[in-house]
Amino acid sequence: MAAVATFSCLLMLTFVPLFSSEYTVVMPDSSSPLVDTPQTGFSDRARTDPAEQRAVYAIMEATGNGWATSIPDVCRGRWHGIECMPDTEDVYHVVSLAFGSLSADTAFPTCDLARAGFSPALLALPHLRSLFFYRCFAGGNTRLPAFLGGLGPMLRSLVVRDNELTGGIPEELGNLTGLRVLDLHGNGLSYSVPTSLRRLTRLRLLDLSYNQLNGPLPDFSFPDLTVMDVSHNHLQGRIPSSISQCNSLVKIDFSQNLLAGPIPPSLSELTVLILLDLSHNRLSGPFPCSFPNSLTTLLLNSNPMSSATIPEKAFKGMTELNTLVLSNMGLRGPIPESIGELEKLRVLYLDDNKFNGSLPRNLMKLQKLSELRVNDNMLAGPIPIGRELVWNMGRKLMVHNNSGLCYDLSNGRYEGMESMSGVRYCEGERPAEGEEGRHATKHYAVAGPAMVKRTPASSSAASSSSDSVPGFVVAVAELLFFVIVFL
């Protein structure tokens, strides 16, 4: 067998497109004593290592799969969930074990939830590269055993996902220095993240999400790490500045924790980062001056940055950004004009803040917008969005609770558009029926308690803003991001 298949799923509540799903392929090292060539069949002298065969029987028995003892040779009579490779003497060794039914296409042996457990016989598989358990242990009575750290540096992928495990992450896992994938998503693991994990310097994926971990994040420096997800825990303290040393990161998800302090400016040094989710924490200001230009998704909502303002150039150069969520942050001041330069933007949430002044006129350039929320602010003046784009967004356009906002009639009437309910036309003469776009409209903006007259918009500018390209609805979905690991 040329490769060993195992899985590394990443779940993320985000607004980014789904990526195609793949197996995580784990290849043996070039120094491996196993034969790394395609296996087209078994020779007459092929056989499974007897000690490993006995270990597999014990492991299968511990998971409630006693039927395996009826198989005289577990490698030659292999089932979906076991992978073996031969050495130069044609002796086959177990390199991968997987349990749990993900789908009809991945029907690994299921576990007896009433009595399944980890067997120490795993330590008798010296060539094991990949170990996968999915929904094998239930009831909250199973802990992640410390003896897994004895699997040593040969192990490349450890996935124990959605298993209702309790207790802490054993310090001994830091001995698995060959790990590329560590996925403990969706358990009941508690206590702090062990500092021993800093020794796993070859990690490419770290997923500790949806547990009950607390305490601070250790200083990590993983040069090959592409995905780091510790979301939905109870982590505290600051985001470590050392994360900038993980310069291969594509995804960071620290959402739904208790992290505090400022957002480290060093995050802007992560030049290949695509998704950054720091939402639902206790992060405070100031608002960062810049972010990686590679970002497509930036989620900072529900962090109490009270009185912070957004620097005018905070989003400058972010030409790939399609999702920007800054809801419920207590942000003040004007909305920066640079947001109107994000021409790929599809989702923009600025709601439930204290923004004042007018909406940037260049928002009319965002022809791909499918969702816009600016409700519950202190904005005033015209809504610079053409009628067609307003119509396309429908209910996903939210502008309510901004008493000073108005709609420029020269962009076309909005009657019948539910999302514009309660929004008045900008003050000035209404053109007669059929004369929209031929008359200038007097715009007003609120500046303190007084009304300040603004320069009338030209009819040519008004008509151009109505020539909107139809938007489309962006699906809000979980991110299933599978990393291909070649060792």
C-alpha positions as CSV (number, residue, x, y, z in Angstrom):
1,M,0.0,0.0,0.0
2,A,1.4,3.3,-1.0
3,A,-0.3,5.4,1.7
4,V,-2.3,5.2,4.8
5,A,-5.6,6.9,4.9
6,T,-6.9,8.7,8.0
7,F,-9.1,11.7,8.6
8,S,-8.8,15.2,10.0
9,C,-12.1,17.1,9.9
10,L,-12.4,20.7,10.9
11,L,-15.8,22.2,11.8
12,M,-16.3,26.0,11.7
13,L,-19.2,28.1,11.8
14,T,-18.3,30.5,9.3
15,F,-19.3,32.3,6.1
16,V,-16.7,30.8,3.8
17,P,-17.3,28.4,0.9
18,L,-16.9,24.6,1.4
19,F,-13.7,23.0,0.4
20,S,-13.6,19.7,-1.3
21,S,-13.2,16.8,1.2
22,E,-10.2,14.5,1.0
23,Y,-8.5,11.9,3.1
24,T,-5.5,12.9,5.1
25,V,-2.7,10.9,3.6
26,V,0.1,9.9,5.9
27,M,3.2,8.6,4.2
28,P,6.0,6.7,6.0
29,D,9.4,8.3,6.4
30,S,12.1,7.5,3.9
31,S,14.0,5.7,6.7
32,S,11.1,3.3,7.3
33,P,11.9,-0.4,7.2
34,L,8.6,-0.9,5.4
35,V,8.4,-1.3,1.6
36,D,6.8,1.8,0.2
37,T,5.7,0.5,-3.2
38,P,2.2,-0.3,-4.5
39,Q,1.0,-3.7,-3.4
40,T,-0.8,-5.6,-6.1
41,G,-1.3,-8.8,-4.2
42,F,0.2,-11.1,-1.6
43,S,3.0,-13.6,-2.3
44,D,3.0,-17.2,-1.1
45,R,5.2,-16.3,1.9
46,A,3.3,-13.1,3.0
47,R,2.1,-13.2,6.6
48,T,1.2,-10.7,9.3
49,D,3.6,-10.3,12.2
50,P,2.2,-12.7,14.9
51,A,2.6,-10.2,17.8
52,E,0.8,-7.5,15.9
53,Q,-2.0,-9.9,15.0
54,R,-2.5,-10.7,18.7
55,A,-2.5,-7.0,19.5
56,V,-5.2,-6.3,16.8
57,Y,-7.4,-9.0,18.3
58,A,-7.1,-7.3,21.8
59,I,-7.8,-3.8,20.4
60,M,-10.8,-5.1,18.4
61,E,-12.1,-6.9,21.5
62,A,-11.8,-3.7,23.6
63,T,-13.9,-1.8,21.1
64,G,-16.6,-4.5,21.0
65,N,-15.4,-6.1,17.7
66,G,-14.7,-9.6,18.9
67,W,-15.5,-11.0,15.5
68,A,-12.0,-10.1,14.4
69,T,-10.6,-13.2,16.1
70,S,-12.2,-15.3,13.4
71,I,-9.9,-13.8,10.8
72,P,-6.8,-15.9,10.5
73,D,-4.6,-13.1,9.1
74,V,-5.8,-9.6,9.8
75,C,-3.6,-8.0,7.1
76,R,-4.3,-10.4,4.3
77,G,-8.0,-10.7,5.2
78,R,-8.2,-6.9,5.9
79,W,-11.4,-5.0,6.4
80,H,-12.1,-1.3,5.9
81,G,-10.4,0.3,8.8
82,I,-7.1,-1.5,8.9
83,E,-4.0,-0.8,6.7
84,C,-0.9,-2.8,6.6
85,M,2.5,-2.6,4.8
86,P,5.2,-5.2,4.3
87,D,8.8,-5.2,5.1
88,T,11.6,-6.6,2.9
89,E,10.9,-10.1,4.3
90,D,7.2,-9.9,3.2
91,V,6.0,-9.7,6.8
92,Y,3.1,-7.3,7.0
93,H,2.8,-4.7,9.8
94,V,-0.2,-2.7,10.9
95,V,0.2,1.0,10.1
96,S,-3.3,2.4,10.5
97,L,-6.4,1.6,12.5
98,A,-9.8,3.4,12.3
99,F,-13.0,3.0,14.1
100,G,-16.4,4.7,13.7
101,S,-18.8,5.1,10.8
102,L,-18.6,8.5,9.3
103,S,-20.7,7.6,6.3
104,A,-21.6,4.8,4.0
105,D,-18.3,5.3,2.2
106,T,-16.3,5.1,5.4
107,A,-17.7,2.1,7.2
108,F,-15.0,1.5,9.7
109,P,-15.8,-0.9,12.5
110,T,-18.2,0.7,14.9
111,C,-17.7,0.5,18.7
112,D,-19.9,-0.9,21.4
113,L,-20.7,2.3,23.2
114,A,-21.6,0.5,26.4
115,R,-18.2,-1.0,26.9
116,A,-15.7,0.3,24.4
117,G,-12.3,1.4,25.7
118,F,-8.7,2.0,24.7
119,S,-6.5,-1.1,24.8
120,P,-2.9,-0.9,25.9
121,A,-2.3,-3.5,23.1
122,L,-1.9,-0.4,20.9
123,L,1.7,-0.2,22.2
124,A,2.4,-3.5,20.5
125,L,2.1,-1.9,17.1
126,P,5.5,-0.4,16.6
127,H,4.8,0.7,13.0
128,L,1.5,2.4,13.7
129,R,1.2,5.7,11.8
130,S,-2.5,6.6,12.1
131,L,-5.1,6.0,14.9
132,F,-8.7,7.2,14.4
133,F,-11.7,6.9,16.8
134,Y,-15.0,8.6,15.9
135,R,-18.0,8.3,18.3
136,C,-16.6,5.2,19.9
137,F,-16.9,6.1,23.6
138,A,-20.1,7.4,25.2
139,G,-21.4,8.2,28.7
140,G,-18.5,10.5,29.8
141,N,-16.7,7.7,31.6
142,T,-13.7,7.4,29.3
143,R,-10.5,9.3,29.6
144,L,-7.8,9.9,27.1
145,P,-5.1,7.4,28.4
146,A,-1.6,8.6,29.1
147,F,-0.2,5.5,27.6
148,L,-1.0,6.8,24.1
149,G,2.1,8.9,24.6
150,G,4.1,5.6,24.4
151,L,3.2,5.2,20.8
152,G,6.3,7.2,20.2
153,P,7.6,9.3,17.3
154,M,6.3,6.9,14.6
155,L,2.7,8.1,15.0
156,R,1.7,10.7,12.4
157,S,-2.0,11.2,13.0
158,L,-4.1,10.9,16.2
159,V,-7.8,11.6,15.7
160,V,-10.1,11.0,18.7
161,R,-13.2,12.9,17.6
162,D,-16.7,13.3,19.2
163,N,-16.2,10.7,21.9
164,E,-17.5,12.3,25.1
165,L,-14.1,11.9,26.7
166,T,-13.5,13.5,30.2
167,G,-10.5,14.6,32.1
168,G,-7.5,16.4,30.7
169,I,-5.2,16.1,27.8
170,P,-2.3,13.9,29.0
171,E,1.1,15.6,29.2
172,E,2.5,12.4,27.7
173,L,1.1,13.3,24.3
174,G,4.0,15.7,24.0
175,N,6.2,12.6,23.4
176,L,4.5,12.0,20.0
177,T,7.0,14.3,18.3
178,G,6.3,12.9,14.9
179,L,2.7,14.0,14.9
180,R,1.4,15.9,12.0
181,V,-2.3,15.8,13.0
182,L,-3.8,16.0,16.5
183,D,-7.6,16.2,16.4
184,L,-9.5,16.0,19.8
185,H,-12.5,17.9,18.6
186,G,-15.9,17.4,20.3
187,N,-15.1,15.8,23.6
188,G,-15.5,16.9,27.2
189,L,-11.8,17.4,27.9
190,S,-11.1,19.9,30.6
191,Y,-8.2,21.5,32.5
192,S,-5.5,23.5,30.6
193,V,-3.8,22.8,27.4
194,P,-0.5,21.0,28.4
195,T,2.7,22.9,27.6
196,S,4.2,19.6,26.5
197,L,2.4,20.0,23.2
198,R,5.0,22.7,22.3
199,R,7.3,19.7,21.5
200,L,5.1,18.7,18.6
201,T,6.9,21.0,16.3
202,R,6.0,19.1,13.1
203,L,2.2,19.6,13.6
204,R,0.2,20.6,10.6
205,L,-3.2,20.5,12.1
206,L,-4.2,21.1,15.7
207,D,-7.9,20.9,16.6
208,L,-9.0,21.1,20.2
209,S,-12.3,22.7,19.6
210,Y,-15.6,22.0,21.3
211,N,-14.2,20.9,24.7
212,Q,-14.1,22.5,28.2
213,L,-10.5,23.5,28.2
214,N,-9.5,26.5,30.4
215,G,-6.4,28.5,31.4
216,P,-4.1,30.2,28.9
217,L,-2.9,29.1,25.5
218,P,0.8,28.1,25.6
219,D,3.3,29.8,23.4
220,F,3.3,27.7,20.3
221,S,5.8,27.9,17.5
222,F,4.8,25.4,14.8
223,P,6.4,26.4,11.5
224,D,4.4,23.8,9.5
225,L,1.0,24.3,11.2
226,T,-1.8,25.2,8.7
227,V,-4.9,24.9,10.9
228,M,-5.3,25.8,14.5
229,D,-8.8,25.5,16.0
230,V,-9.4,25.8,19.8
231,S,-12.9,27.3,19.5
232,H,-15.7,26.7,21.9
233,N,-13.7,26.2,25.1
234,H,-13.2,28.3,28.2
235,L,-9.6,29.5,27.4
236,Q,-8.5,32.6,29.2
237,G,-5.6,35.1,29.1
238,R,-4.1,36.7,26.0
239,I,-3.6,35.5,22.5
240,P,0.1,34.6,22.5
241,S,2.2,36.8,20.2
242,S,4.3,33.8,19.3
243,I,1.5,32.7,17.0
244,S,3.1,34.9,14.4
245,Q,5.9,32.3,14.2
246,C,3.4,29.8,12.9
247,N,3.8,31.4,9.5
248,S,2.1,28.6,7.5
249,L,-1.3,29.1,9.1
250,V,-4.2,29.2,6.8
251,K,-7.0,29.0,9.4
252,I,-7.1,30.4,13.0
253,D,-10.3,29.8,15.0
254,F,-10.2,31.0,18.6
255,S,-13.9,31.9,18.8
256,Q,-16.2,31.3,21.7
257,N,-13.7,31.5,24.5
258,L,-12.8,34.0,27.3
259,L,-9.6,35.4,25.7
260,A,-8.8,39.0,26.8
261,G,-6.4,41.8,26.0
262,P,-5.7,43.3,22.6
263,I,-5.4,41.5,19.2
264,P,-1.7,41.0,18.6
265,P,-0.4,43.3,15.8
266,S,1.9,40.4,14.8
267,L,-1.1,38.6,13.3
268,S,-0.6,40.8,10.3
269,E,2.6,38.9,9.6
270,L,0.7,35.7,8.7
271,T,0.9,36.1,5.0
272,V,-1.0,33.0,3.9
273,L,-3.9,33.2,6.5
274,I,-7.3,32.9,4.8
275,L,-9.7,32.7,7.8
276,L,-9.3,34.5,11.2
277,D,-12.2,34.0,13.7
278,L,-11.7,35.7,17.1
279,S,-15.4,36.2,17.7
280,H,-17.2,35.9,21.0
281,N,-14.3,36.6,23.4
282,R,-13.4,39.4,25.7
283,L,-10.8,41.1,23.4
284,S,-10.3,44.8,23.9
285,G,-9.0,47.7,21.9
286,P,-7.3,49.3,20.2
287,F,-8.6,48.0,16.8
288,P,-5.7,46.6,14.8
289,C,-4.1,48.9,12.1
290,S,-3.8,46.1,9.6
291,F,-4.6,42.5,8.9
292,P,-3.1,39.9,6.5
293,N,-4.0,40.8,2.9
294,S,-4.6,37.1,2.2
295,L,-7.7,37.0,4.4
296,T,-11.0,36.0,2.8
297,T,-12.9,35.8,6.2
298,L,-12.5,38.1,9.2
299,L,-14.8,37.5,12.2
300,L,-14.3,39.8,15.2
301,N,-17.9,40.2,16.4
302,S,-18.9,40.2,20.1
303,N,-15.7,41.5,21.6
304,P,-16.1,44.5,23.9
305,M,-13.8,47.0,22.2
306,S,-15.8,49.9,23.7
307,S,-14.9,53.3,22.3
308,A,-12.4,51.9,19.9
309,T,-12.4,53.4,16.4
310,I,-11.4,51.6,13.1
311,P,-8.2,53.1,11.6
312,E,-8.9,54.4,8.1
313,K,-6.4,52.1,6.5
314,A,-7.2,49.0,8.6
315,F,-8.5,47.1,5.5
316,K,-6.3,48.6,2.9
317,G,-5.0,46.0,0.4
318,M,-7.3,43.2,1.5
319,T,-8.4,42.5,-2.0
320,E,-9.5,38.9,-1.3
321,L,-11.8,39.7,1.7
322,N,-15.4,38.5,1.1
323,T,-16.7,38.3,4.7
324,L,-16.3,41.0,7.4
325,V,-18.2,40.7,10.6
326,L,-17.7,43.4,13.2
327,S,-21.1,43.2,15.0
328,N,-21.6,44.0,18.7
329,M,-18.2,45.4,19.5
330,G,-19.0,48.9,20.8
331,L,-17.0,50.5,18.0
332,R,-17.3,54.3,17.6
333,G,-16.5,56.9,15.0
334,P,-17.0,56.8,11.3
335,I,-17.1,53.8,9.1
336,P,-13.8,53.9,7.2
337,E,-13.9,54.6,3.4
338,S,-11.5,51.7,2.9
339,I,-14.4,49.3,3.4
340,G,-15.8,50.5,0.1
341,E,-12.6,49.4,-1.7
342,L,-13.2,45.7,-0.8
343,E,-14.7,44.8,-4.1
344,K,-15.0,41.1,-3.4
345,L,-17.0,41.7,-0.2
346,R,-20.2,39.7,0.0
347,V,-21.0,39.7,3.7
348,L,-20.6,42.9,5.8
349,Y,-21.9,43.1,9.3
350,L,-21.4,46.4,11.2
351,D,-24.5,46.2,13.3
352,D,-25.0,46.9,17.0
353,N,-22.1,49.4,17.4
354,K,-21.9,53.2,17.9
355,F,-20.8,54.2,14.4
356,N,-21.8,57.8,13.5
357,G,-21.5,60.0,10.5
358,S,-22.6,58.8,7.1
359,L,-22.2,55.6,5.2
360,P,-19.2,55.7,2.9
361,R,-20.3,56.8,-0.6
362,N,-18.1,54.2,-2.2
363,L,-20.2,51.4,-0.7
364,M,-22.0,51.6,-4.1
365,K,-18.9,49.9,-5.6
366,L,-19.6,46.7,-3.6
367,Q,-21.7,45.1,-6.3
368,K,-21.2,41.6,-4.9
369,L,-22.8,42.3,-1.6
370,S,-25.4,39.8,-0.6
371,E,-25.7,40.7,3.1
372,L,-25.4,44.1,4.7
373,R,-26.1,44.9,8.4
374,V,-25.7,48.5,9.7
375,N,-28.7,48.5,12.0
376,D,-28.5,49.7,15.6
377,N,-25.9,52.5,15.1
378,M,-26.1,56.3,15.0
379,L,-25.7,56.7,11.3
380,A,-27.2,59.5,9.2
381,G,-27.4,60.7,5.6
382,P,-28.2,58.8,2.4
383,I,-27.9,55.0,2.0
384,P,-25.5,54.9,-1.0
385,I,-26.8,51.6,-2.5
386,G,-28.7,51.3,-5.7
387,R,-32.3,50.0,-5.9
388,E,-31.4,46.8,-7.7
389,L,-28.8,45.8,-5.1
390,V,-31.3,46.7,-2.3
391,W,-33.8,44.4,-3.9
392,N,-31.4,41.6,-4.4
393,M,-30.3,41.6,-0.7
394,G,-34.0,41.6,0.5
395,R,-34.2,40.8,4.1
396,K,-30.5,40.4,4.4
397,L,-30.2,44.2,4.2
398,M,-30.7,45.6,7.7
399,V,-30.6,49.4,8.3
400,H,-33.1,49.9,11.1
401,N,-32.5,51.8,14.3
402,N,-30.5,54.6,12.6
403,S,-32.8,57.6,12.9
404,G,-30.7,59.7,10.6
405,L,-30.5,57.4,7.6
406,C,-32.5,58.1,4.5
407,Y,-32.8,56.8,1.0
408,D,-31.8,58.8,-2.1
409,L,-34.8,58.9,-4.4
410,S,-32.6,59.4,-7.4
411,N,-31.5,55.8,-7.0
412,G,-35.1,54.7,-7.6
413,R,-38.1,54.1,-5.3
414,Y,-38.0,51.3,-2.7
415,E,-41.7,50.8,-2.1
416,G,-42.5,47.2,-1.3
417,M,-38.9,46.4,-0.1
418,E,-39.4,45.1,3.4
419,S,-35.8,45.7,4.4
420,M,-36.3,49.4,4.0
421,S,-39.4,49.6,6.2
422,G,-39.2,52.8,8.4
423,V,-36.5,54.4,6.2
424,R,-37.6,57.8,4.9
425,Y,-36.6,59.4,1.6
426,C,-33.8,62.0,1.9
427,E,-35.3,65.5,2.5
428,G,-35.9,67.7,-0.6
429,E,-38.4,67.8,-3.4
430,R,-39.8,64.6,-4.5
431,P,-39.7,64.3,-8.3
432,A,-42.9,63.7,-10.1
433,E,-43.9,60.2,-11.0
434,G,-41.6,59.0,-13.8
435,E,-39.0,61.7,-13.2
436,E,-36.6,59.9,-10.9
437,G,-33.0,60.6,-11.6
438,R,-33.8,63.9,-13.4
439,H,-33.8,66.0,-10.2
440,A,-31.1,66.5,-7.7
441,T,-32.0,65.5,-4.1
442,K,-31.0,67.6,-1.1
443,H,-29.1,65.3,1.3
444,Y,-28.9,65.9,5.0
445,A,-26.7,64.4,7.7
446,V,-27.0,64.7,11.4
447,A,-24.2,66.4,13.2
448,G,-25.0,66.6,16.8
449,P,-28.5,68.0,17.3
450,A,-28.4,70.1,14.1
451,M,-29.1,69.2,10.5
452,V,-26.3,70.1,8.1
453,K,-26.9,70.5,4.4
454,R,-24.7,68.4,2.1
455,T,-23.7,69.0,-1.5
456,P,-26.4,67.7,-3.9
457,A,-25.5,64.6,-5.8
458,S,-25.4,64.9,-9.6
459,S,-28.0,63.0,-11.6
460,S,-25.3,61.1,-13.5
461,A,-23.8,59.8,-10.3
462,A,-27.2,58.8,-9.1
463,S,-28.1,57.0,-12.2
464,S,-24.8,55.1,-12.2
465,S,-25.4,53.8,-8.7
466,S,-28.6,52.2,-9.8
467,D,-26.9,50.0,-12.4
468,S,-26.1,47.3,-9.9
469,V,-24.9,43.9,-10.7
470,P,-27.4,41.4,-9.2
471,G,-26.0,40.0,-5.9
472,F,-26.2,36.4,-4.7
473,V,-26.8,34.6,-1.4
474,V,-23.7,33.4,0.4
475,A,-24.4,30.1,2.2
476,V,-23.5,30.2,5.9
477,A,-22.0,26.8,6.5
478,E,-19.5,24.8,8.5
479,L,-16.0,24.6,7.1
480,L,-14.8,21.1,6.4
481,F,-11.2,21.6,5.7
482,F,-9.0,18.5,5.1
483,V,-5.2,18.9,5.2
484,I,-3.1,16.7,2.9
485,V,0.0,15.6,4.9
486,F,3.0,14.1,3.1
487,L,5.7,13.0,5.5
